Amino acid sequence: MQKLLSVLMMLVVGMLVLSCDKGEAPDPSDQKSAEAQAVEKLTDGSQITWTVANGGSVSKDGQSVTGDYMNFELRLISTGTSRNYSTTANPVFDQSGTWSFLGGNYDKIQLSGQQPAAGKEISFSRNGDKLTLTFNIPLPNVRVTALAGSYVFELGKK
């Protein structure tokens, strides 16, 4: 009889342990899409201004040109399906326009506009409060040959 009670107690304890709530698994519908995650990297969900002035730098063909871009700011905005940008005046980017991802590549954007960076594939990466943009302005497609080259903009969050 004592053995039967021990077995029943073990079953009851086992059922209690199994029925205890160990926390709910995350709902897969709560997980953000790759696109939403990329938008968040660029805009923190709505908008961020990125600047050279906060410890950033700019290089062209591996040479520092930071001094030419010390006042450069890039504001990336995302509201619903609308994605806009604005910059301070500079010869590479338009002052404003729209941005979009390149197909399913959520680590590359493209800007609208007429300036040399417009329509180019711009790779980006974010590490904390730092955003790195990398792109190339080819010689045959640029109005001012002095702007042709491979650029790396390392920007800090304003």
C-alpha positions, 0 to 999 in steps of 0.5 A: 500500500505504501508503495502505491501511495508513493507511486501516486504521489510521484504521479501527482508531483509530476503532473504538477511540474508539467502543468506549471507555466514556464512562460509563454513562447513568443507569438510568431506573429509578434516577430518583426519581418526582415524589412521591419527590422531593417527600417528600425535599424535606419530610423529607430521605427520613425526617424533618426538624424545621422551626422558626421559631427558626432565622431563620424567620418567620410572617406573617398577612395580610402582617403579622408574627406571628413573636413568637406562633410563636417556639417553633413546630416542625413535624416531618415524618416519612415511613417507607415509605407512612406520613407523619406530623407533629407540632408544638409546641402552637399554635392553628393546627396539631394537635399530631400527625397525618398528612400527604398530597399533594393528588392529583398536586400534589407541591407541596401537602400537607394535614394531618389533624386538627381545628385550623384548618390541618387539611384546608387546601391548604398550598403548600410550597417548599424552598430549601436549609435553608428551607421555606416553607408558605403557606395560607389559613384562611377565615373561615366555616370557622374556630372562632375568627375571630381565626385566619382569614387568609392565613399564610406560615410560613418555617421553618429546618431544625433 
